[in-house]
């Protein structure tokens, strides 16, 4: 009999919770999800596959940029760790892919402290962008002044976090027992251009994520929901995954997206649940499989070059 330790028990429990949440959502679709899958055309699958491939490539490129200052500092181990990051983040709780990419980026010209700071900066930027996207639609409906206030507060909070980042990374490293060394401002500082690049990439990345869901909604024959509302709904759904209760937020993301589509888009519960399930299944399957496929192709090409 296999003896479960606390980690295995947590993983098993998180999978059960995710499966239960997905089943609950499926039971709310009233056969709309099943009918959609039966009527799904290959043309739609190809379009969604190609669009999501762009999302994964952008995610990988962002990690390459923040973990390596130049192409010469990227070796095979680091490249593989970064390629697998999106898949590991989806398959395991706690941003396992990010940590794996950070640990395997030893060939980088940047010290570990700098890479850790860049990684945390990227995820903090993602969180800020998602918060803004999620709040903009709701607050603009109520009060324009409140929307402007939220944006200003978000920017100020982000700049404050940027200043405190070295100390936050120190705490982060202590918890994870990462030997990042002492902070050296003249060596480890985050350049302004890198700071701006991180923010710009986050805006583009999460906008494309929203457009992907918008394409799924369009494939359901629904054209009454504006794109900005869809992007806001996706932002709210992704914010629900901050606490890693299930692997990749599976089950939590889909239920949150369904509720957001009902509230922001005025869709019926059955239709919103069906869209959320389709969106979640596409994201999970493609994110979990494509990076491994890309790694296999890369390994095969390397073997051919060596021969």
Buried (B, 14 or more C-beta within 10 A) or exposed (E): EEEEEEEEEBBEEBBEBBEEBBEEBBEBBBEBBEEBEEEEEEEBEEBBEEBBEEBBEBBBEBBBBBBBBEEEBBBEEBBBBBBBBBBBBBBBBEBBBBBBBBBBBEBBEBBBBBBBBBBBBBBBBBBBBBBBBBBBBBBBEEEEEBBEEBBEEBEEEBEEBBEEBBEBBBEBBEEEEBEBEEBEEEEBBBEEEBBEBBBEBBBEBBBBBBBBBBBBBBBBEBEEBEBBBBBBBBBBBBBBBEEBBBBBBBBBBBBBBBBBBBBBBEBEBBBBBBBBBBBBBBBBEBBBEBBEEBBEEBEEEEEEEEE
